[in-house]
Amino acid sequence: MKVLVSGSSGFIGRRLVDFLREKGHGVFRLVRSQGITASDCVVWDPESGQIAPHAFEGIDAIIHLAGKNLADRKWTKSVKR
């Protein structure tokens, strides 16, 4: 299975990528850094909405882990908003 993972450099993402690869899956990482040229990376620019046209070709599953770190601070009312 070919899997595209956003948030692959995070706490869970790093471990998930390793786990999926150990199980024999093809893993591609969705990244925002323009300077990354690794063959397993798909560059995405969320501000402009640009992503490589081939990004989803042959992908069987997408796992979205990017976003706010839920454990980095207390869950106040403003954080919950």
Contacts in CASP RR format, 6 or more apart in sequence:
PFRMAT RR
TARGET T0000
AUTHOR 0000-0000-0000
METHOD contacts of the structure
MODEL  1
MKVLVSGSSGFIGRRLVDFLREKGHGVFRLVRSQGITASDCVVWDPESGQ
IAPHAFEGIDAIIHLAGKNLADRKWTKSVKR
1 25 0 8 1.000
1 26 0 8 1.000
1 60 0 8 1.000
1 61 0 8 1.000
2 25 0 8 1.000
2 26 0 8 1.000
2 27 0 8 1.000
2 28 0 8 1.000
2 58 0 8 1.000
2 59 0 8 1.000
2 60 0 8 1.000
2 61 0 8 1.000
3 20 0 8 1.000
3 25 0 8 1.000
3 26 0 8 1.000
3 27 0 8 1.000
3 28 0 8 1.000
3 59 0 8 1.000
3 60 0 8 1.000
3 61 0 8 1.000
3 62 0 8 1.000
3 63 0 8 1.000
4 28 0 8 1.000
4 29 0 8 1.000
4 30 0 8 1.000
4 42 0 8 1.000
4 55 0 8 1.000
4 56 0 8 1.000
4 59 0 8 1.000
4 61 0 8 1.000
4 62 0 8 1.000
4 63 0 8 1.000
5 13 0 8 1.000
5 16 0 8 1.000
5 17 0 8 1.000
5 20 0 8 1.000
5 27 0 8 1.000
5 28 0 8 1.000
5 29 0 8 1.000
5 30 0 8 1.000
5 62 0 8 1.000
5 63 0 8 1.000
5 65 0 8 1.000
6 29 0 8 1.000
6 30 0 8 1.000
6 44 0 8 1.000
6 62 0 8 1.000
6 63 0 8 1.000
6 64 0 8 1.000
6 65 0 8 1.000
6 66 0 8 1.000
7 13 0 8 1.000
7 29 0 8 1.000
7 30 0 8 1.000
7 64 0 8 1.000
7 65 0 8 1.000
7 66 0 8 1.000
7 67 0 8 1.000
8 14 0 8 1.000
8 16 0 8 1.000
8 17 0 8 1.000
8 27 0 8 1.000
8 29 0 8 1.000
8 30 0 8 1.000
8 31 0 8 1.000
8 65 0 8 1.000
9 29 0 8 1.000
9 31 0 8 1.000
10 65 0 8 1.000
12 65 0 8 1.000
13 65 0 8 1.000
16 63 0 8 1.000
16 65 0 8 1.000
17 27 0 8 1.000
17 29 0 8 1.000
20 26 0 8 1.000
20 27 0 8 1.000
21 27 0 8 1.000
27 40 0 8 1.000
28 40 0 8 1.000
28 41 0 8 1.000
28 42 0 8 1.000
28 59 0 8 1.000
29 38 0 8 1.000
29 40 0 8 1.000
29 41 0 8 1.000
29 42 0 8 1.000
30 41 0 8 1.000
30 42 0 8 1.000
30 44 0 8 1.000
30 55 0 8 1.000
30 66 0 8 1.000
31 41 0 8 1.000
31 42 0 8 1.000
31 43 0 8 1.000
31 44 0 8 1.000
32 43 0 8 1.000
32 44 0 8 1.000
32 45 0 8 1.000
32 46 0 8 1.000
33 43 0 8 1.000
34 43 0 8 1.000
34 45 0 8 1.000
35 43 0 8 1.000
36 43 0 8 1.000
42 51 0 8 1.000
42 52 0 8 1.000
42 55 0 8 1.000
43 51 0 8 1.000
43 52 0 8 1.000
44 50 0 8 1.000
44 51 0 8 1.000
44 52 0 8 1.000
44 55 0 8 1.000
45 51 0 8 1.000
56 62 0 8 1.000
73 79 0 8 1.000
END
